Amino acid sequence: MAAEEHHEEVYAPDQLKPGNRKRAQRGAIISAVILLLFFWGNQQGNTEKVWLVLIALGLIGVVIGDVVLRRAGLRPNDQ
């Protein structure tokens, strides 16, 4: 019989410090707005516009997902 191995999670000290969730959410939303402002920039094709919109939607989606998971109790509120 093989002995069961026990692995403990290894964390860096910075990973255990709680972050400022509200500031991170505001930063993501502000970044998404800035990306959308670049939409009216100087690009010639539509490829850049597609990427700007997709990245902005991704940032907003992450913020919304975080809020939903926290309200459902699936993510801790301490970080």
N, C-alpha and C positions, 0 to 999 in steps of 0.2 A: 504494500500500500504506500502510495506517495504521501508525504506529509503536506498538509495544506499550508500554503504560503500566505502570510498576512502582510498586506502592503498598507502603509500609512500614507496619507496625503502629505505632500511636502509643499509648504507655502513660504513665499518670501515675506519678510516683515511688511512690505508695502501692500501686499495683497490683503492683509488682515485689517488694515486701516479702513474705516468706513469712508466712502466718498460722499460728495454732496450730490444727491440724486436730482434735486430740483435744478441745480446749476447745470448738470449734464443734460437734462431734458431741454432746458432753455437754449443751451449751446447747440444742440442738435437741430432745434427748430430754427434758430437764427442762421445756422449753416445752410439749411434747406432753402430758406428765403434768399440768402445770398446767391446760392446756386441758380435759383430761378431768375434772379436779376441778371445773371450772365446770359440768360436765354435771349435777351435782346442785344447781344454783343455783335461782334464783327465777323462771326463765322459765315462761311459760304454755303455749306451743306447742312443737311438735317441730322447727320450722325451725331454731332456734338449736342444738338438740342435733345435728342433721344436720351443720351447718356446723362445730361444734366437733370432731366425730368426723372429718370429712373433712380438716380442716386438720391435726389431730393425725396422722392416717394419712399425709398428705402429707409432714409433717416426718420421720416415721420412715422413709418410703419413700425420701426423699432421702438419709438417713444410710445405709440399707442399700445403695442404689444406689452411693453413693460407695465404700463398703467393697468391694463386688463389683468395681467397675471398677478400683480400685487393686490388688486381688489378681490380677486378670486382666492387669495391666500396661497398661491402657488410659488410666490417669491417672497423672501423675507423683506421686511420694511426697514431693517437696520442698515442697509447699504445704499 
